[in-house]
């Protein structure tokens, strides 16, 4: 980590490998008022945490508008926890790192708040924010909220591999969330959860291996900077019609260049996610959403051909 830089060594290395540089001027050690207000108007947040063995996990927290509140510029109070059988439930513990992403589909806004869990009780969690920054609206599909679903959440099902239902959800997805973490002890490091979007079929499925394009973004390389040094990661996919969540853990390799990049229009790089375990929770979230209104940037990208995903997207 360079003096006065918000980036850790892995992020700087990823930027150098990609031939770009970013000052990170938008990364603050506190939440500006507009971010504090923004989190308070959301019905859900996406979270990245670490399990007992240091593996990232990704999940979603939801509640009535106002369930997330910022009492001061470096604090978030979140009145929600995952289901008790969500693999992330036991990972939310005082002193642990956490990455938070607020995403407002109606306006295609997103803001991040990374830091440390301060307290946990049966009502929720408080977070001390160390990094706060916004992201551009690229690849975010606009959606309108529908009335909440009335189905009861089902028990979480553990997956040893991607079954047909999991593959179908992935193939139909235009959005995923990836949780990653810097190597333990990295100065300026922590846990991050990030959004990725594309047309259905942008995730290539080859058995238990997923290949995801890295489209042009803000050049911060928060995710790839973590993955460059710590290959363990987690993915969360949500069925916006049913509230079902698919959570996956796996090992990632980054493909920086080569002919494979030509297989999907718009990809600057690829990352390959080798699934090691997964969990499916039907109706885990009460929120329901309309079909997507694709972002203009999304419509400029392609889909994979000759894969399980391309068949479902056809």
ZIKA-V837845 format. One record per helix or strand. SS is the DSSP state (@ for helix, = for strand). FROM is the first residue (numbers start at 1). LEN is the number of residues. If there is no record, write none. Layout:
# ZIKA-V837845
ss/from/len
SS/FROM/LEN
SS/FROM/LEN
This chain:
# ZIKA-V837845
ss/from/len
@/9/10
=/28/1
@/33/8
=/44/7
=/56/7
=/68/2
=/75/4
=/97/8
=/109/13
=/124/12
=/142/1
=/145/2
=/157/3
@/164/9
=/175/7
=/191/7
=/203/4
=/209/6
@/222/8
=/232/7
=/245/11
@/259/5
=/269/13
=/288/2
=/293/1
@/296/4
@/308/6
